[in-house]
Amino acid sequence: MDRGADRVQRLVDAVRVRDAATVMHLDADAFFAAVEQRDKPSLRGRPVLVGGVGGRGVVSTASYEARRDGARSAMPMARARRLSPAAAVLTPRFAAYSAYSAVIMATLRELTPAVEPLSIDEAFADLALAEGGAPDPQEAGERVRALVAERTGLTVSVGVGRSKLVAKIASDLRKPGGLVVVRPEDEDDVLLPLDVRTIPGVGPATAAALERLGVRTVADLRRQPLDTLTMTLGESSGTNLFLLARGLDDRPVVVTSERKSAGAERTFAHDLFGRELVLAAVDDVVDEALQRLERHGGATRTVVAKVRYSDFSTVTRSVTFPQPTASAADLRDAARSATLAAGINDPVRLLGVSFHGLSAHAQLALDLPGVAVERGTAPVALDDEVGDARPAVRVRPEPGTEASRADADRPVVGRPLGPAPSGRALDVTNARPGLDVEHATLGRGWVVHVRGREATVRFETALTEPARSRVVDLDADPLLLVDPVGVTPPAAVPEHLREPA
């Protein structure tokens, strides 16, 4: 055996792939939009766009009805509206999505304790670790789909294979609501005809490089020698794709439950300029971040402020307390200090505040003057799946590119802006389409839009019939912003299986 062939054989032998289809991947279909259609009966069967509702917003999720019109996630909202003019455009409601997600994850944990959430609407599960041994994958997939539909009214797509790669690809093959089980002996029949871009990690640049080699399908990729791929794509990427083209993926399902951060961010319709305007906006963002902090621990040590300027460059700065604190006043002051440390001399496009190092316990008395501003040491992401700490940098993406603009506007996946504090009066400053409201006599409903001092509302919930729009005079007939009703996990789900609050 020559040295090249020996290298390939050692590489392949090092990957320990399972001999049975015991890895499940579950993906909730058009999750944010589906929850909105479930909670708002008048939107069922209609196109729905969830995301930034301002002129510079980006689509977070498009319903399947909107997708048929050409709308897609990560697309500028203005373009999506042109493609799907009949679509209802709604601001994201994290509290509602979190409630539905908790039921879905709890249902998965009935199959096996080994569940690895990837985001609020997606997870892997290891059926091999199920109590009593691995269940039949077809029966397990059918059961979880049926239970999720029964408990939430939502559809999920499920794939099962002997690896994360195959399970993920399988779950995408029959969306929405499909179930695909790929047994080891059937892998080649499923994988080889697929477009090479189906493989995770093959983005536009990699696909273009492979196209120059004549690679369009997974079968084409498998025919490429290892040396050709590493010379074309680099040692790491080339080796990885060489293995994935053969279905060789031994990544384990990793059970994680530690919440790392909670936060909020906001992109403004018009750039903010001036200390007073920026700090007032920071206070509003802090209010939203504090709501999430209460749900995810209640206390924190580090406050991170994120400032994105009109040229799309971004700066982050952090303030760290000696001990965890839950003091809203201290956290607000820390967010202001970190924002000022980031510098607000240029027009500001986006502001974010996140809390890191979450804890269920707080030190009651902490003096802010002793807090030091750390530069370049805190995580910069604003979602709840933050990885290792990365230095704060001012990044300047290529101005005007679609990628830079999409990144700047894109809501944090799984952690978009939620409703205002429950009980706060609705007015033109806090009204956003889709938010939940309550009227003294008409009951609960949701905001269609607000113009001047009049709000158009549909008084309906997931448990009612569709309602017609009604116009409410906010001066004469006030409305209160309220938290979503949510979905309560059924009593049949044991408490210890439910996703941690």
C-alpha positions in Angstrom: 0.0 0.0 0.0 1.5 3.4 -1.0 1.8 6.2 1.5 -1.2 8.1 0.1 -3.5 5.1 0.3 -2.2 4.3 3.8 -3.0 7.8 4.9 -6.5 7.6 3.6 -7.1 4.2 5.3 -5.8 5.5 8.6 -8.1 8.5 8.3 -11.1 6.4 7.6 -10.4 3.9 10.3 -10.1 6.6 12.9 -13.7 7.5 12.5 -15.9 5.3 14.7 -19.4 5.4 13.1 -22.4 3.6 14.7 -23.7 0.5 13.1 -27.4 1.4 13.6 -29.6 4.4 13.0 -29.8 5.8 16.5 -29.2 9.5 16.1 -32.4 11.6 15.7 -32.6 15.2 14.4 -35.8 17.2 15.0 -36.5 20.5 13.4 -39.7 22.5 14.0 -41.1 23.7 10.7 -41.0 27.4 10.1 -41.1 27.6 13.9 -41.6 31.3 14.7 -44.2 31.7 11.9 -45.9 28.5 12.9 -46.2 29.6 16.5 -47.7 32.9 15.3 -50.3 31.1 13.1 -51.1 28.8 16.0 -51.6 31.7 18.5 -53.4 33.9 15.9 -56.2 31.9 14.2 -56.9 34.5 11.6 -53.4 33.9 10.2 -53.7 30.2 9.7 -53.1 29.4 6.0 -52.0 32.9 5.3 -48.4 34.1 4.5 -46.6 35.3 7.6 -43.2 37.1 8.0 -41.6 37.3 11.4 -38.6 39.6 12.0 -37.6 43.2 12.0 -40.7 45.3 11.2 -38.9 48.5 10.4 -37.7 49.6 7.0 -34.2 48.1 7.7 -35.4 44.8 9.3 -34.6 41.3 8.2 -36.9 38.2 8.0 -36.2 35.8 10.8 -38.8 33.2 9.6 -41.2 33.0 6.7 -44.2 30.7 6.8 -44.5 28.2 4.0 -47.2 30.3 2.4 -44.8 33.2 2.2 -42.0 30.9 1.0 -44.2 30.0 -2.0 -44.1 33.7 -2.9 -40.3 33.7 -2.8 -39.8 35.1 0.7 -37.0 33.6 2.8 -35.3 34.0 6.1 -32.3 36.4 6.3 -33.9 38.4 3.4 -34.4 42.1 3.9 -38.0 42.6 5.1 -38.7 45.2 2.5 -37.9 42.8 -0.3 -39.9 40.0 1.3 -42.9 42.3 1.6 -42.7 43.1 -2.1 -42.6 39.4 -2.9 -45.4 38.5 -0.6 -47.6 41.6 -0.3 -50.4 39.8 1.4 -48.2 38.6 4.3 -48.7 39.6 7.9 -45.5 41.1 9.2 -45.0 40.5 12.9 -42.3 41.3 15.5 -40.8 38.2 17.2 -42.2 37.1 20.6 -39.5 35.1 22.4 -41.6 34.2 25.4 -44.1 32.4 23.2 -41.5 30.6 21.2 -39.7 29.6 24.4 -42.9 28.1 25.8 -43.5 26.0 22.7 -39.9 25.0 22.6 -40.0 23.7 26.2 -42.8 21.3 25.3 -41.0 20.0 22.2 -37.8 19.4 24.1 -39.6 17.7 26.9 -41.3 15.4 24.4 -37.9 14.4 23.0 -36.7 13.7 26.5 -39.5 11.2 26.9 -37.7 9.1 24.2 -34.2 9.5 25.7 -32.5 11.6 28.3 -29.7 12.4 25.8 -31.0 15.5 24.0 -28.7 18.2 22.6 -30.7 21.4 21.7 -29.0 23.2 18.9 -31.4 26.2 19.0 -34.8 27.0 20.2 -36.4 24.9 17.4 -33.9 22.2 16.7 -32.2 19.3 18.5 -30.4 16.0 18.3 -31.3 13.0 20.4 -29.4 9.8 21.0 -31.8 6.9 20.9 -29.1 4.4 21.8 -29.2 5.9 25.4 -33.0 5.4 25.8 -34.1 3.6 28.9 -34.5 -0.1 28.0 -32.4 0.2 24.8 -32.8 1.9 21.5 -36.4 1.9 20.2 -37.2 1.2 16.5 -36.3 4.5 14.8 -39.4 4.6 12.6 -41.7 4.1 15.6 -39.7 6.7 17.6 -39.9 9.3 14.9 -43.7 8.7 14.4 -44.3 9.0 18.1 -42.4 12.2 18.6 -44.1 13.8 15.6 -47.6 12.8 16.8 -46.9 13.9 20.4 -45.6 17.3 19.4 -48.6 17.9 17.1 -51.0 16.8 19.8 -49.4 19.0 22.5 -48.5 22.1 20.5 -50.4 22.0 17.2 -47.1 22.4 15.4 -45.4 20.1 12.9 -41.8 19.0 13.2 -39.6 17.2 10.6 -37.6 14.3 11.9 -34.6 12.5 10.5 -32.8 9.4 11.9 -29.5 8.0 10.9 -26.3 6.5 12.3 -24.7 10.0 12.5 -25.5 13.6 13.1 -24.7 14.3 9.4 -27.2 11.7 8.1 -29.9 12.6 10.6 -29.7 16.3 9.8 -29.8 15.7 6.0 -32.7 13.2 6.5 -34.8 15.7 8.4 -34.6 18.2 5.5 -35.7 15.7 2.9 -39.5 15.8 3.5 -40.3 19.1 5.0 -42.7 20.1 6.4 -43.8 17.4 8.8 -41.8 14.5 7.3 -40.0 11.6 8.8 -37.1 9.9 7.1 -35.1 7.0 8.6 -31.8 6.3 6.8 -30.5 2.9 7.7 -26.7 2.3 7.2 -27.3 0.0 4.2 -29.3 2.8 2.5 -26.9 5.7 3.1 -25.3 5.7 -0.3 -28.7 5.7 -2.1 -29.8 8.8 -0.1 -26.5 10.7 0.0 -24.9 10.3 -3.3 -27.5 11.9 -5.6 -27.8 15.0 -3.3 -26.4 18.5 -4.3 -23.0 18.9 -2.6 -24.3 22.1 -0.9 -26.5 19.8 1.2 -23.4 18.9 3.3 -22.9 21.2 6.2 -20.0 23.6 5.7 -20.4 23.8 1.9 -21.2 27.4 1.5 -21.1 29.6 -1.7 -17.3 29.9 -1.7 -16.7 26.2 -1.2 -19.4 25.3 -3.7 -17.7 27.5 -6.3 -14.3 25.9 -5.6 -15.8 22.5 -6.0 -17.7 23.5 -9.1 -14.3 24.2 -10.7 -13.4 20.6 -10.0 -16.6 19.4 -11.7 -18.2 18.6 -8.3 -21.9 19.1 -8.1 -23.2 16.1 -6.2 -22.1 14.2 -3.2 -21.2 11.3 -5.6 -18.9 13.7 -7.5 -17.3 14.8 -4.2 -16.7 11.2 -3.1 -14.7 10.6 -6.3 -12.2 13.3 -5.5 -8.9 12.2 -4.1 -8.0 13.5 -0.6 -5.0 15.3 -1.9 -7.1 17.2 -4.4 -9.6 18.4 -1.8 -6.9 19.4 0.7 -5.0 21.4 -2.0 -8.2 23.1 -3.1 -9.9 23.7 0.2 -7.1 23.5 2.8 -6.1 20.6 5.0 -8.9 20.9 7.6 -11.9 21.6 5.2 -10.7 19.2 2.5 -10.2 16.3 5.0 -13.6 17.0 6.6 -15.5 17.0 3.3 -13.6 13.8 2.3 -15.0 12.1 5.3 -18.5 13.6 5.2 -18.9 12.5 1.5 -18.6 9.0 2.8 -21.0 9.5 5.6 -18.2 9.3 8.2 -19.2 11.5 11.1 -18.7 10.3 14.7 -19.7 13.4 16.6 -21.5 12.4 19.8 -24.8 13.8 21.0 -23.8 16.2 23.8 -26.2 16.9 26.6 -25.9 20.5 27.7 -28.2 22.5 29.9 -26.1 25.3 31.3 -27.4 28.7 30.3 -24.5 31.0 29.4 -26.1 34.3 28.7 -29.3 36.3 28.2 -29.7 39.6 26.3 -31.5 41.7 23.8 -30.6 44.0 20.9 -32.4 46.5 18.7 -31.8 47.9 15.3 -33.1 51.4 14.8 -35.1 52.7 11.9 -32.9 55.8 11.9 -29.4 56.1 13.2 -29.1 57.6 16.7 -26.7 60.4 17.4 -26.0 62.1 20.7 -25.4 60.9 24.2 -28.9 61.4 25.5 -30.6 59.6 22.6 -28.3 56.7 22.8 -28.5 56.2 26.6 -32.3 56.5 26.5 -32.3 53.7 23.9 -29.9 51.6 26.0 -32.4 51.8 28.9 -35.1 50.3 26.7 -32.8 47.5 25.6 -31.8 46.8 29.2 -35.5 46.5 30.1 -35.9 43.7 27.6 -32.6 42.0 28.6 -33.7 42.1 32.3 -36.9 40.2 31.5 -34.8 37.4 30.0 -32.3 37.4 32.8 -35.2 36.8 35.2 -36.1 33.7 33.3 -32.6 32.4 33.0 -31.1 32.6 36.4 -31.8 36.1 37.8 -28.3 37.1 38.6 -25.2 37.9 36.6 -21.6 38.9 36.9 -20.8 40.5 33.5 -22.7 43.0 31.5 -21.7 43.4 27.8 -22.7 46.3 25.7 -22.7 46.1 21.9 -22.7 49.2 19.6 -23.0 48.9 15.8 -22.4 52.1 13.9 -23.8 53.4 10.6 -20.8 52.0 8.7 -21.6 48.5 10.1 -18.5 48.4 12.3 -19.1 47.0 15.8 -17.6 47.5 19.2 -18.3 45.6 22.4 -17.3 46.5 26.0 -18.0 44.8 29.3 -18.4 45.6 33.0 -17.7 42.8 35.5 -18.9 42.7 39.1 -16.9 40.9 41.9 -20.0 38.7 42.6 -23.2 38.0 40.8 -25.9 40.6 41.2 -29.6 40.8 40.4 -29.9 44.6 41.1 -31.7 46.1 38.1 -30.3 49.6 39.0 -26.7 48.3 39.1 -27.1 46.4 35.9 -28.6 49.4 34.1 -25.7 51.6 35.3 -23.2 49.0 34.2 -24.9 48.8 30.7 -24.7 52.5 30.4 -21.0 52.5 31.5 -20.1 49.8 29.0 -21.9 51.6 26.2 -20.1 54.8 26.9 -16.8 52.9 27.0 -17.6 51.6 23.6 -17.8 55.1 22.3 -20.9 56.8 20.9 -19.4 59.7 19.0 -20.6 58.3 15.6 -24.2 57.6 14.5 -25.4 54.4 16.1 -27.4 51.8 14.1 -27.8 49.0 16.7 -27.5 48.6 20.4 -27.3 45.4 22.4 -27.0 44.5 26.1 -26.3 41.0 27.3 -25.6 39.4 30.7 -23.0 36.6 31.0 -22.0 34.3 33.9 -25.6 33.7 34.9 -26.3 32.5 38.4 -29.3 31.7 40.6 -27.7 33.5 43.5 -26.9 37.2 43.9 -24.8 39.2 46.3 -27.2 41.7 47.7 -24.9 44.7 48.2 -22.4 45.7 45.5 -21.0 49.2 44.9 -20.8 50.0 41.2 -17.8 52.5 41.7 -15.6 49.5 42.4 -16.5 47.8 39.1 -13.8 47.8 36.4 -14.5 48.2 32.8 -12.9 45.3 30.9 -11.9 45.9 27.3 -11.8 43.1 24.9 -12.4 40.2 27.3 -16.1 39.4 27.1 -18.1 37.4 24.6 -19.6 39.4 21.8 -22.5 37.3 20.8 -26.0 38.2 22.2 -27.7 34.8 22.2 -28.0 32.1 24.8 -25.6 29.8 23.1 -22.4 31.9 23.5 -19.2 29.9 23.1 -15.8 30.8 24.6 -14.9 34.4 25.3 -13.6 36.3 22.3 -11.9 39.6 22.3 -13.9 42.7 21.5 -13.0 44.0 18.1 -14.3 46.7 15.7 -15.1 44.8 12.6 -15.6 46.5 9.3 -17.4 44.2 6.8 -17.4 45.3 3.2 -19.8 48.3 3.2 -23.0 47.8 1.3 -22.8 44.1 0.8 -25.9 42.0 1.3 -24.0 39.8 3.8 -23.0 42.7 6.0 -26.4 44.2 6.0 -28.1 40.9 6.6 -25.8 40.2 9.6 -26.4 43.7 11.0 -30.2 43.4 10.9 -30.6 39.7 11.6 -32.4 39.0 14.9 -30.5 36.7 17.2 -31.5 33.2 16.3 -33.7 31.8 19.1 -33.4 35.0 21.1 -35.4 37.8 19.3 -37.1 40.7 21.0 -40.1 39.8 23.2 -43.1 41.7 24.5 -42.9 44.7 26.7 -43.4 44.2 30.5 -46.8 42.8 31.3 -49.3 45.4 32.3 -47.6 48.3 30.5 -50.0 50.5 28.6 -49.8 50.2 24.8 -48.9 53.4 23.0 -47.2 54.5 19.8 -43.8 54.2 21.3 -44.0 50.5 22.3 -46.5 49.2 19.8 -45.2 46.6 17.4 -47.3 44.3 15.2 -48.0 40.9 16.7 -47.5 41.8 20.4 -50.1 40.5 22.9 -52.5 42.9 24.5 -55.5 42.8 26.8 -58.7 44.9 26.9 -60.8 45.3 30.0 -64.0 43.9 28.3 -62.9 42.5 25.0 -60.2 40.2 26.5 -56.9 39.2 24.9 -55.8 39.9 21.4 -52.8 41.0 19.3 -51.7 44.2 17.7 -52.2 44.5 13.9 -50.9 48.1 13.8 -51.0 51.4 15.5 -51.6 54.8 13.8 -51.6 57.9 15.9 -53.7 57.1 19.0 -55.7 54.3 17.4 -54.8 50.6 17.5 -56.1 47.9 15.2 -56.4 44.7 17.1 -57.7 41.2 16.6 -59.2 39.9 19.8 -58.4 36.2 19.4 -56.1 33.5 20.9 -55.1 30.0 20.0 -58.2 28.8 21.8 -60.8 31.0 20.0 -62.2 31.3 16.6 -60.7 33.8 14.1 -61.7 37.4 14.9 -62.2 40.4 12.8 -60.0 43.5 13.2 -61.3 46.2 15.6 -60.1 49.7 16.0 -59.5 50.9 19.6 -59.1 54.5 20.7 -56.2 54.3 23.0 -57.1 57.6 24.8 -60.7 56.4 25.6 -60.1 52.6 25.8 -56.6 51.7 26.9 -54.9 48.4 26.1 -52.3 46.7 28.2 -49.3 44.8 26.8 -49.3 41.3 28.3 -47.1 38.2 28.2 -48.1 35.5 25.7 -50.4 32.7 27.1 -47.8 30.1 26.1 -48.1 26.4 26.2 -48.1 24.4 29.5 -46.2 21.1 29.3 -48.8 18.3 29.8 -49.0 16.7 33.2 -47.9 13.4 31.6 -44.4 14.9 31.2 -42.5 14.3 34.5 -41.0 17.5 35.9 -37.4 16.3 35.7 -37.8 15.8 31.9 -38.9 19.4 31.2 -36.5 21.9 29.8 -35.0 24.0 32.6 -36.7 27.4 32.9 
